[in-house]
């Protein structure tokens, strides 16, 4: 039976949760094109923005200077902000996050179920995340593999300075994914990047049904065509993208599956497989190196 988001008068937030470079932005583009078909599409005006992680927004809401607090100490205040956001929306609101599902030491959930109608968990084979993540961070493949094993990994987490955005605790790839899969307070829908490639129309339709949005086949087809990876690359080239990692590095790369198998050595792939085997198996990804390589060759 299909799980569905549980919307209510104060339960309006839908979290688009993923480890970086898993397809979150592609999903945001599809949802934007589907929900606003009569508006000119722009990468810089997609739904699913990360406003709740804006430092100034939290400071104004809570009456604090968040830079003076450790990330764990901020969870209570962030949860209160999320509750207020849930109450303030008349309809659903999509919010992107790379954070793991976490709680404070005294049990306060960063993503309170009282405000959260659902979460769409976007996942991707970690072998394919490696080259994309390395490109985004202007680092090498070994750095990306190390970071994906780092339990303390996060965004905007610096010990001596702060940024305009609040810190997000990612943890390692397996812990990030498992945190969302294992929690039971918020209804979830798992969306695999590979399935988005194999059947983009069916994948988008399933997301819409989870969110109690009517599915219109012609609109789905048009949204998928508008948001082909090659068209998104052209959008970034012609109009820019405010989430681009730098002026010299594009956000959108090939967007293909199997890049990791082609870019990484067997030794590097084995590290991923040995570290993340159980989570990969839970998601339907092969955890056997020879089988993985064979499937990639067969899929060419």
N, C-alpha and C positions, 0 to 999 in steps of 0.2 A: 504494500500500500504506500502511495506517495505521501511523504511527510510534507506538511504545509506550514508556512509561517503562521504564527498566532497573533494576529493583529487585534488591538483593543484601543480604547480611548487614549491611553497613555503609552501604549506599546506599539510604537510606530517605526522604530529604527531597524534597518536591515544592514548588518555588517557584511562587507565584502572582504573576507579575511583570507590572507595568503602570505606565504613566504615570498620575499621579493623575486621578481622575474618569473612568476608562475602563470601569468595571463590575466591578472587583475585589471590592468588598463584596457586590454582587449574587451573584457566583459563590460567594463564601464562604457566603452564606445558603443557596443551593441545595444546596451540598455538605453543609452542616450538617443541613438538613431531610431530605435523602436518607439520610445515613449514620446519623442518630439519629431515626428516624420515631416512636419511642415516647416521646420526651422532649419536654417543653414547649419550644417554640422561643423563644429570647431573642436579641435583637440583641447583647446584652452577653456572650453565651456561645457565639459562633460559632467554628468552627475557623478555622485560618489566621492566628492571632495573630502579632504581630511580636516575640515574645519575644527572638529572637536579636539584636535591635537595642536591647535594654535595656542601658543603660550599666552598671548595677550588676552585672548578670549577667556581662558581659564582664570587668569589673574583678575580680570574685571568681574567675572561671575562670583568668584570665591572671596574676593577682597584680600588676596595674598600676593606675595612676590614669589612665584613658583621657583625662581632660580635659587632661592634659599633652602629649598627642600630636596631631599633625596627622592629618586623616582618612586620608591616604595611608599614614601610618605605622601605622594601626590595622588595615589589611587583613590582615596576617599573623596577628595575634591573633584577628581575627574568623574567618578561615579555619580556624584551629585549633579555635575554638569550634564551628563548623559541622561539622567532622570528628567532634568528640566527640558532637554531637547525632545525627549519622548513625549512629554506633555504638550510642548509647544507646536508640534506638527499635527495638522489635520489629516494628512495622508502619510503614506510611507516615505521614508527618507533613507537613501542608500549612503553608506559611509565606508570608505576604504580604510583598511588597517593592515599593517604587517605585524602587529603585536600578537603574541601568544595570548590565549585566554588565561588570565592570571587573577589572583586574589591577593589582598593585603594580608599581613600576618594575622590580623584579627578577623579575616574571612570576608572582607568587602570585595565584591567582584568589580573589576574595572568595567566590565560590560554587564550592567545589571539586567536581569531578566525582566524586571518590571517595566523597562523601557524598550527591550529588545524583542521585536516580533520574530526575528530569525537571523540566521547567518548562512551565507553562501561561502563554502570553503573551496577556494580555487587551488587545485594542486597540479603539480607537474613532476614528471620523472626527475629526480634530483640529478641524475647524470646529465640531463639536458639543461638544467638550471646553471650548472657550473660555468660554461663558456659565456652565457648571457650575463650572469652575475659578475664575472671577471671583467667583461667589457664595460659594464655599467660603472664599476668601481675603479676602472683603469688599473687593474691589477692582473696578476697571472693566475693560471688555473689552480696552482697549488694553494695560493692565498684563498681562493674561493672555496676550495675543498676544506681547508682549515676552518674558515669562518662558518661553514655549514656544519661543523662539528663542535662549535663553540657554544657552550651552554650559557655564557654571559653575553652573547652577541645582542646588539640592539641598534636602533637608529637614534641619532642625536643624543648619544650618551657619552659625554665627555667629563672627566673629573675636574677640570679646571676652568671650564667655560660653558656657556649655555647658548642656545640658538633660538630662533623665532618659533621653532616647533618643539613640542614636548618630547621627552624621550619615549621610545617604544621598545619594550622588551621582546626581542624576537626569539631568543634562545637558539638551539641548533635546529636543523630542518625537521628532524623527527619529533622533537619536543614541541615545536611550533604546531605542526600538523596534529599531533596527538592531543594537544591541549584542547583543540576545538572539537576533534572527533569524540573525545572521551567525556566532555562536559554534557550534562543532560538538562540544564536549565533553559537553554535556548534551542528551538528547533533548527535543524541544519539541513542543508542540501550540498552534497559534494559534487563539484564540477571539475572534471579532469581536462587539462589542457589538450591532451591527445584526442579526447572525444570532441572537443570544440573543433579540431582540425578535421576529424573523420566525419562528423555530422554537425556542422555549425547550426543549421536550422533546428534540429532536434534538441541540441544543447540549450539554445536560447529559449525555445519553447518550454523546456522543463524548468528553467529558471523562472520564467514568467508564471507558470502554473504554481510553483512553490510560493510565489509572492502574490497569489490570488489576482493576477492580471490576465484579462481575456487575451487569448492567443488568436491572432489573425494571420493566417498563413502568408498572405501577400505582403503584409507589413514585415513579417519575420524575414522573408526572402529579400526584401529591399534593404532591411537593416544589415543583413549578412553581407550583401553585395557592397553596400556603402562602406562597410568596415573590414573589407579584405585587408590583410597586412600590407600588401603592396600599395593600396590606396592610403592607408594610414602613414606609411613612409613618405608618400608624396605630400600628404598634408603637413607632416613635420618639416619637410624640405622647403615647402613654399610658404608656410605660415608660422613656423616655429612651434615649440612645445615647451611650456613653462616647467615641465618635469624632466626635461632633457638633462642628462648628467653634467654636460659641459658644452661649450661652443664647438669643441672639436670631436665630440662623441655623440652619435645619435642615440635616441631612446629605442627606436624600433630597429632590430637587426633583420635576420632572415625570417624569423618567426616559424621556422621549420621544426619538425620533430627529428630526433636522431643526430642533432649537432654534437652532442656530448660524445657519442660513440665515435664520431669522425675526428673530433678535436683532441680527445684525451688518450693517453697511453693505457694499456691494460692495467698497469700498476695503479694508475690514478682511478680508473673505474672500479677496481677491486676495493680501494679504500672506501668509496661511496657505498658499494654493495655490502661490505662487511660492517660498516657503521650503521647503515639505515635499512638493513635487510627486512626486519620485521614490519616496519612501517610501509616499506615498498610493497611487501606481500599483502598487507591489509588493504592497500589501494589497488591491487591487481597488477602491479608492476613486477616484472621478473626480477628475482634476486639471484639468478645464476648468470654469471658473466658470459659463458659460451652461448647460452640460450638467448641472452639479450643481444649479443652481436649478430647471431643468426637471424633474429627477428628483424633487426635493422636492415640487414642485407636483403632479406626477402621483401621488405617494405619499400625498397628503392624503386 
